[in-house]
Amino acid sequence: MQVASLNAQKEQKDVILLSATGSGKTLAFLLPLVEQLKQNSTTTTAIIIVPSRELALQIETVFKSLQLNLKVTCCYGGHKREIEENNLKQAPA
């Protein structure tokens, strides 16, 4: 899945990934995005919008597992917004 995604995104601007659960779609769409991110940026360089809290947390976990020294903030409802605001102000861990 990841190789197919990287190849497709080199040739096309818009790519849709369809495959079974557990096949690597999250990493497949994160890898091309990571290639475009600047590591020492002090501003927001990407926003990923997903339909559920569970998917947002899964993407955050996969992104952090890459250990790229890039800041990621997962924003979703159900808790105080100050938590997210404070996280956005902090430097990468």
C-alpha distances in whole Angstrom, upper triangle without the diagonal:
4,6,5,6,9,10,10,12,14,16,16,17,16,12,12,8,9,8,10,12,10,7,6,7,10,9,6,9,12,11,12,15,16,17,19,21,24,25,29,29,31,30,27,25,22,22,19,21,20,22,22,23,21,18,20,21,17,16,19,19,15,17,20,18,17,21,21,25,23,25,23,25,24,27,28,31,33,34,37,35,37,34,32,34,35,32,31,34,34,32,29,29
4,5,5,6,9,10,11,12,15,15,16,15,12,13,10,12,11,13,14,12,9,7,7,9,7,4,8,9,8,9,12,13,13,16,18,21,22,25,26,28,27,25,22,20,20,18,20,19,22,23,23,21,18,19,20,17,15,17,17,13,14,17,16,14,18,18,21,20,22,21,23,23,26,27,30,32,33,35,34,35,33,30,32,33,30,29,32,31,29,26,26
4,5,5,6,9,10,11,13,14,16,16,13,14,12,14,14,16,17,15,12,10,11,13,10,8,10,12,10,10,14,14,14,17,19,22,23,27,27,30,29,27,24,22,23,21,23,23,25,26,27,25,22,23,24,20,18,21,21,17,17,20,19,17,20,20,23,22,25,24,26,26,29,30,34,36,37,39,37,39,36,33,35,36,33,32,35,34,32,28,29
4,6,5,6,9,10,11,12,14,14,10,11,9,11,12,15,16,15,12,11,10,13,12,8,10,13,11,11,15,16,16,18,20,24,25,29,29,31,30,28,24,22,23,21,22,22,24,25,27,25,22,23,24,21,19,22,22,19,19,22,21,19,23,22,26,25,27,25,27,27,29,30,34,36,37,39,37,39,37,34,36,37,34,33,36,35,34,30,31
4,5,5,6,9,10,10,11,11,8,9,7,10,11,15,16,15,12,10,9,11,9,6,7,10,9,8,11,13,13,15,17,21,22,26,25,28,27,24,21,18,19,17,19,19,21,23,24,23,19,20,22,19,16,19,20,16,16,20,19,17,21,20,23,22,23,22,24,24,26,27,30,33,34,36,34,36,34,31,33,34,31,29,32,32,30,27,28
4,6,5,6,9,10,11,12,10,12,11,14,15,18,19,18,15,12,11,12,10,7,8,10,7,6,10,11,10,12,15,18,20,23,23,26,25,23,20,18,19,18,20,21,24,25,26,25,21,22,23,20,18,20,21,17,16,20,19,16,20,18,22,20,22,22,24,24,27,28,32,35,36,37,35,36,34,31,33,34,30,29,32,31,29,26,27
4,6,5,7,9,11,12,10,13,12,15,16,19,21,20,17,15,14,16,14,10,11,14,11,10,13,15,13,15,18,21,23,26,26,30,28,26,23,21,22,21,23,23,26,28,29,28,24,25,26,24,21,24,24,21,20,23,23,20,23,22,25,24,26,25,28,28,30,32,35,38,39,40,38,40,38,35,36,37,34,32,35,35,33,30,31
4,5,5,6,9,9,7,9,10,13,15,18,20,20,17,15,13,15,14,11,11,14,12,10,13,16,14,15,19,22,24,27,27,30,28,26,22,20,21,19,21,21,24,26,28,27,23,24,26,23,21,23,24,21,21,24,24,22,25,23,26,25,26,25,27,27,29,30,33,36,38,39,37,39,37,34,35,37,34,32,35,35,33,31,32
4,5,5,6,7,6,10,11,14,16,20,21,21,18,16,13,14,13,10,9,11,10,7,10,13,11,12,15,18,21,24,23,26,24,22,18,17,18,17,19,20,23,25,26,26,22,22,24,22,19,21,23,20,19,22,22,20,23,21,24,22,23,22,25,25,26,28,31,34,36,37,34,36,34,31,32,34,31,29,32,32,30,28,29
4,6,8,10,10,13,14,18,20,23,24,24,21,18,17,18,16,13,12,14,12,9,12,14,11,12,16,18,21,24,24,27,25,23,20,18,20,20,22,23,26,28,30,29,25,25,27,25,22,24,25,22,21,24,24,21,24,22,24,23,25,24,27,27,29,31,35,38,39,40,37,39,37,33,35,36,33,31,33,33,31,29,31
4,7,9,9,13,14,18,20,23,25,25,22,20,18,20,19,15,14,17,15,12,15,17,15,15,19,22,24,28,27,30,28,26,22,21,22,21,23,24,27,29,31,31,27,27,29,27,24,27,28,25,24,27,27,25,27,25,28,26,28,27,30,30,31,33,36,39,41,42,39,41,39,36,37,39,36,33,36,36,35,32,34
4,6,7,10,13,16,19,22,24,24,21,20,17,18,18,15,13,16,15,12,14,17,15,15,18,22,24,27,26,29,27,24,21,19,20,19,20,21,24,27,29,29,25,25,28,26,23,25,27,24,23,27,27,25,27,25,28,26,27,26,28,28,29,30,33,37,38,39,37,38,37,34,35,37,34,32,35,35,34,31,33
4,7,10,13,16,19,23,24,25,22,20,17,18,18,15,12,15,15,11,12,15,14,13,16,19,22,25,23,26,24,21,18,16,17,16,18,19,22,25,27,27,23,23,26,24,21,23,26,23,22,25,26,24,26,24,26,24,25,24,25,25,26,28,31,34,35,36,33,35,34,31,32,34,31,29,31,32,31,29,31
4,7,10,13,17,20,21,22,20,18,15,16,16,14,11,14,15,12,12,16,16,15,18,21,24,27,25,27,24,21,18,16,16,15,16,16,19,22,24,24,21,21,24,22,19,22,24,22,21,25,25,24,26,25,27,24,25,23,24,24,24,25,28,32,33,35,32,34,33,30,31,33,30,28,31,32,31,29,31
4,7,10,13,16,18,19,16,15,12,13,14,11,9,13,13,11,12,16,16,16,18,22,24,27,26,28,26,23,20,17,17,15,16,16,18,21,23,23,19,20,22,20,18,21,23,20,20,23,24,22,25,24,26,24,25,23,24,23,24,25,28,31,33,35,32,35,33,30,32,34,31,29,32,33,32,29,31
4,6,10,13,15,16,14,13,10,12,14,11,9,13,14,13,14,17,18,18,21,24,26,29,28,30,27,24,21,18,17,15,15,14,16,18,21,20,17,18,21,19,17,20,22,19,19,23,23,22,26,25,28,25,26,23,24,23,24,24,27,30,32,34,32,34,33,29,31,34,31,29,33,33,33,30,32
4,7,10,12,13,10,10,7,10,11,8,8,12,13,13,14,17,18,19,21,25,26,29,28,30,28,25,22,19,18,15,15,14,16,18,20,19,15,17,19,17,15,19,20,17,18,21,21,20,24,24,26,24,25,23,24,22,23,24,26,29,31,33,32,34,32,29,32,33,30,29,33,33,32,29,30
4,7,10,12,10,10,8,11,13,11,11,15,16,16,18,20,22,23,24,28,29,33,32,34,31,28,26,22,21,18,17,15,16,18,20,19,15,18,20,17,17,20,21,18,20,23,23,23,26,26,29,27,28,25,26,24,25,25,27,29,32,34,33,36,34,31,34,35,32,32,35,35,35,32,33
4,7,9,7,9,7,11,13,11,12,16,17,18,19,21,23,24,26,29,30,34,33,35,33,30,27,24,23,19,19,17,18,18,21,18,15,18,20,17,16,20,20,18,20,23,22,22,26,26,29,28,28,25,26,24,26,26,28,30,32,35,34,36,34,32,35,36,33,33,36,36,35,32,33
4,6,6,9,9,12,14,13,15,17,19,20,21,23,25,26,28,31,32,35,35,36,34,31,29,26,24,21,20,18,18,18,20,17,15,18,19,16,16,20,19,17,20,23,21,22,26,27,30,28,29,26,27,24,26,25,27,29,31,34,34,36,34,32,35,36,33,33,37,36,36,33,33
4,6,8,8,10,12,13,14,16,18,20,21,22,24,26,27,30,30,33,33,34,33,29,28,24,23,19,19,16,16,15,17,14,12,15,16,12,14,17,16,15,18,20,19,20,24,25,28,26,26,23,24,22,23,23,25,26,28,31,31,33,31,29,32,33,30,30,34,33,33,30,30
4,6,8,9,10,11,14,15,16,19,20,20,23,25,25,29,28,32,32,33,32,29,27,24,23,20,20,17,18,17,18,14,13,16,15,12,13,16,14,12,16,18,16,17,21,23,25,24,25,22,23,21,24,23,26,27,29,32,31,33,30,28,32,33,29,30,33,32,32,28,28
4,6,9,9,9,12,14,15,17,18,19,21,23,24,27,28,31,31,33,32,29,27,24,23,20,20,18,19,19,20,17,15,17,18,14,14,17,16,13,16,19,17,17,21,22,25,25,25,23,24,23,25,25,28,29,31,34,33,35,32,30,33,34,31,31,34,33,32,29,29
4,6,6,6,9,10,11,13,15,15,17,20,20,24,24,27,27,29,28,25,23,20,20,17,18,16,18,18,19,16,13,15,15,12,11,14,13,10,13,15,14,14,18,19,22,21,22,20,21,20,23,23,26,28,29,32,31,33,30,27,30,31,28,28,31,30,29,25,25
4,6,5,6,9,10,12,13,14,16,18,19,23,23,26,26,28,26,23,21,18,17,14,15,13,15,16,17,15,12,13,15,11,10,14,14,11,12,16,15,15,18,19,22,20,21,19,20,18,21,21,24,26,28,30,29,31,28,26,29,30,26,26,30,29,28,25,25
4,5,6,6,9,11,11,12,15,16,17,20,20,23,23,25,23,20,18,15,14,11,13,11,14,14,14,13,9,10,11,8,6,10,10,7,9,12,12,12,15,16,19,17,17,15,16,15,17,18,21,24,25,27,26,27,25,22,25,26,23,22,26,25,24,21,22
4,5,5,6,9,10,10,12,14,15,18,18,22,22,24,23,20,18,15,16,13,15,15,17,17,18,16,13,13,14,10,8,11,11,7,8,11,10,9,13,14,17,15,17,15,17,16,19,21,24,26,27,29,28,29,26,24,26,27,23,23,26,25,24,20,21
4,6,6,7,9,11,12,14,15,19,20,23,23,25,24,21,19,16,16,14,16,15,18,19,20,18,14,15,16,13,11,14,14,11,11,15,14,13,16,16,19,18,19,17,20,19,22,23,26,29,30,32,30,31,29,26,29,30,26,25,28,28,26,23,24
4,6,6,7,9,11,12,13,17,18,21,21,23,21,18,16,13,13,10,13,13,16,17,18,17,13,13,15,13,10,13,14,11,11,14,15,13,16,16,18,16,17,15,17,17,19,20,24,26,28,29,27,29,27,24,26,27,24,23,26,26,25,22,23
4,6,5,6,9,10,11,14,15,18,18,20,19,16,13,11,12,10,13,13,17,17,17,17,13,13,14,12,8,10,12,9,7,11,12,10,13,12,15,13,14,12,15,15,17,19,23,25,26,27,25,27,24,21,23,24,21,20,23,22,21,18,19
4,5,5,6,9,10,13,14,18,18,21,20,18,15,13,14,13,16,17,20,21,21,20,17,16,17,15,12,13,14,11,9,12,12,9,13,11,14,13,15,14,17,18,21,23,27,29,30,31,29,30,27,24,26,27,23,22,25,24,22,19,20
4,5,5,7,9,13,14,18,17,20,19,17,14,12,14,13,16,17,21,22,23,22,19,18,19,17,14,16,17,14,12,15,16,13,16,14,16,15,17,16,19,19,22,24,28,30,31,32,30,31,29,26,27,28,25,23,26,25,23,21,22
4,5,5,7,10,12,15,15,17,16,13,10,8,10,10,13,15,19,20,20,20,17,16,17,16,12,13,15,13,11,14,15,12,15,12,15,12,14,13,15,16,19,21,25,28,28,29,26,27,25,22,23,25,21,19,22,22,20,18,20
4,5,5,8,9,13,13,16,15,13,10,9,12,12,16,17,21,22,21,21,18,17,17,16,13,13,14,12,9,12,13,10,11,9,11,9,12,12,15,16,19,22,26,28,28,29,26,27,25,22,23,24,20,19,21,20,18,15,17
4,6,8,10,13,14,17,17,15,12,12,15,15,19,20,24,25,25,25,22,20,21,20,16,17,18,15,13,15,16,12,14,11,13,12,15,15,18,20,23,25,29,32,32,32,30,30,28,25,26,27,23,22,24,23,21,18,20
4,7,9,12,12,15,14,13,9,9,13,14,17,20,23,25,25,25,22,20,22,21,17,17,19,17,14,16,18,15,16,13,14,12,14,15,18,19,22,24,28,31,31,31,28,29,27,24,25,25,22,20,22,22,20,18,20
4,6,9,8,11,11,10,7,8,11,13,17,19,23,24,23,24,21,19,20,20,16,15,18,16,12,14,16,13,14,10,11,9,11,12,15,17,19,22,26,29,28,28,26,26,24,21,21,22,19,17,18,18,16,14,17
4,6,6,9,10,10,8,10,14,16,20,22,26,27,26,27,24,22,22,22,19,18,20,18,15,16,18,15,14,11,10,9,11,13,16,19,21,25,28,31,30,29,26,26,25,22,22,22,19,17,18,17,15,13,16
4,6,9,11,11,10,12,15,17,21,23,27,27,26,26,24,21,22,22,18,17,18,17,14,14,16,13,12,8,7,6,9,12,15,18,21,24,28,30,29,29,26,25,24,21,21,20,18,16,16,15,12,10,13
4,6,9,11,11,14,17,19,23,25,29,29,28,28,26,23,24,24,21,19,21,20,16,16,18,16,14,11,9,8,10,13,16,19,22,25,29,31,29,28,26,25,23,21,20,19,17,15,15,14,10,10,13
4,6,8,8,11,14,17,20,23,27,27,26,27,25,22,23,24,20,18,21,20,17,17,20,17,16,13,11,9,9,12,14,18,20,23,26,29,28,26,23,23,22,19,18,18,16,13,13,13,11,10,14
4,7,9,12,14,18,20,24,27,27,26,27,26,22,23,24,21,19,21,22,18,18,21,19,18,15,12,10,9,12,13,17,18,22,25,27,25,24,21,20,19,16,15,15,13,10,10,10,9,10,13
4,6,9,11,15,18,21,24,25,24,25,24,20,21,23,20,18,21,21,18,18,21,20,19,16,14,11,10,12,12,15,16,20,23,25,24,23,19,19,18,15,14,15,13,10,10,12,11,12,15
4,6,8,11,14,17,20,21,20,22,20,17,18,20,17,15,18,19,15,16,20,18,18,15,14,11,9,9,10,13,13,17,20,23,22,21,17,18,17,14,13,14,13,9,11,12,12,12,16
4,7,10,13,17,20,22,21,23,20,17,19,20,16,15,18,18,14,16,19,17,17,14,14,10,10,10,12,14,15,18,22,25,24,24,21,21,20,17,16,18,16,12,14,15,14,14,17
4,7,10,13,17,18,18,19,17,14,16,17,13,13,16,16,12,15,18,16,17,15,15,11,10,9,11,12,13,16,19,23,23,23,20,21,20,16,16,18,16,13,16,17,16,15,18
4,6,10,13,15,15,16,14,11,14,15,12,12,15,15,13,15,18,17,18,17,17,13,12,10,10,10,10,13,16,19,20,20,17,19,18,14,15,17,15,13,16,17,17,16,19
4,7,10,12,12,14,11,8,11,12,9,10,14,13,11,14,17,16,18,17,18,14,13,10,10,9,10,12,15,18,19,20,18,20,19,15,17,19,16,15,18,19,19,18,20
4,7,9,10,12,10,8,12,13,10,12,15,15,14,17,19,19,21,21,21,18,16,13,12,10,10,10,13,16,18,19,17,20,19,15,17,20,18,16,20,21,22,21,22
4,6,8,9,7,6,10,11,9,11,14,14,14,17,19,20,22,22,23,20,18,15,13,11,10,10,13,16,18,20,18,21,19,17,19,22,19,19,22,23,24,22,24
4,7,9,7,8,11,12,12,14,16,17,18,20,22,23,25,25,26,23,21,18,16,13,12,10,12,14,17,19,18,22,20,18,21,23,21,21,25,26,27,25,27
4,5,5,6,9,10,11,12,14,16,17,19,20,22,24,25,25,23,21,17,15,11,11,8,10,12,15,17,17,20,18,17,20,22,20,20,24,25,26,24,25
4,5,5,6,9,10,10,12,14,15,16,18,20,22,23,23,21,19,15,13,9,9,6,8,9,12,15,14,17,15,14,17,19,17,18,21,22,23,22,22
4,5,5,6,9,10,11,12,14,15,17,19,21,22,23,21,19,16,14,11,11,10,11,12,14,18,18,20,18,16,20,21,19,20,24,23,25,23,22
4,5,5,6,9,10,11,12,14,15,17,19,20,22,19,18,14,14,10,11,11,13,15,17,20,19,21,19,17,20,22,19,20,23,23,24,22,22
4,5,5,6,9,10,11,12,14,16,18,18,19,17,15,11,10,7,8,8,11,13,15,17,16,18,16,13,17,18,15,16,20,20,20,19,19
4,5,5,6,9,10,10,12,15,16,17,18,16,14,11,10,7,9,9,12,13,14,17,16,18,15,13,17,18,15,16,19,19,20,17,17
4,5,5,6,9,10,11,13,15,17,18,17,16,12,12,10,12,13,16,17,18,20,20,22,19,17,20,21,18,19,22,21,22,19,18
4,5,5,6,9,10,11,13,14,16,14,13,10,11,9,12,13,16,18,19,21,20,21,19,16,19,20,17,17,20,20,20,17,17
4,6,5,6,9,10,11,13,13,11,10,7,8,6,10,12,15,17,17,19,17,19,16,13,16,17,13,14,17,16,16,14,14
4,5,5,6,9,10,13,14,13,12,10,11,10,13,15,18,19,19,21,20,21,18,16,19,19,15,17,20,18,18,15,14
4,5,5,7,9,11,13,12,13,11,13,12,15,17,20,22,22,24,23,24,21,19,22,22,18,19,22,20,19,16,15
4,5,5,8,8,10,9,9,8,10,11,14,17,20,22,22,23,22,22,19,17,20,20,16,16,19,17,16,13,13
4,5,6,7,9,8,9,7,10,11,15,17,21,22,21,22,21,21,18,16,19,18,14,15,18,15,14,11,10
4,5,8,10,11,12,11,14,14,18,20,23,24,24,26,25,25,22,20,22,22,18,19,21,19,17,14,12
4,6,9,9,12,11,15,16,19,22,25,27,26,28,26,26,23,21,23,23,19,19,21,19,17,13,13
4,6,8,10,11,14,16,20,22,26,27,26,27,26,25,22,21,22,21,17,18,20,17,15,11,10
4,5,9,10,14,16,20,23,26,28,27,28,26,25,23,21,22,21,17,17,18,16,13,10,10
4,7,9,13,16,19,22,26,27,26,26,24,23,21,19,20,18,15,15,15,13,10,6,7
4,6,10,13,16,20,23,25,24,24,22,21,19,16,17,16,13,12,14,12,9,6,8
4,7,10,13,17,20,22,20,20,18,17,15,13,13,13,9,8,10,9,7,5,7
4,7,10,13,17,19,18,18,16,16,13,11,12,12,9,8,11,10,10,8,9
4,6,10,13,15,14,14,12,12,10,7,9,10,7,6,10,10,11,10,11
4,7,10,12,12,13,11,13,10,8,11,12,9,9,13,13,15,13,14
4,7,10,10,10,8,11,9,6,9,11,10,10,13,14,16,16,17
4,7,8,10,9,12,10,9,12,14,13,13,17,18,20,19,20
4,6,8,8,12,11,10,13,15,15,16,19,20,23,22,23
4,7,9,12,11,11,14,16,16,17,20,21,24,24,24
4,6,9,8,9,12,13,13,15,17,18,22,22,22
4,5,6,8,9,11,12,14,15,17,20,21,22
4,5,5,6,9,10,11,13,15,18,19,20
4,5,5,6,8,10,11,12,16,18,19
4,6,5,6,9,10,11,14,15,16
4,5,5,6,9,10,13,14,15
4,5,5,6,9,12,14,16
4,5,5,6,10,12,13
4,5,5,8,9,10
4,6,8,9,12
4,7,9,12
4,7,8
4,6
4
